[in-house]
Amino acid sequence: MNAFGDENWDKVITDDGTEIAVIIFNNVEQWYFISALEHYLIEKLERPIFNKRC
């Protein structure tokens, strides 16, 4: 897995403490649930430095 040349993301992705999960939704009509899940996970999983607000 790579971050297409972004050095900051490469560090995150290659860090031994990084865990990556893939969640697949077969029904695209549930886009609102996908968006809500993303927001929930960002808030609950120690907000990544790239998702912090100023």
Order of alpha helices (4+ residues) and beta strands (2+ residues): alpha-alpha
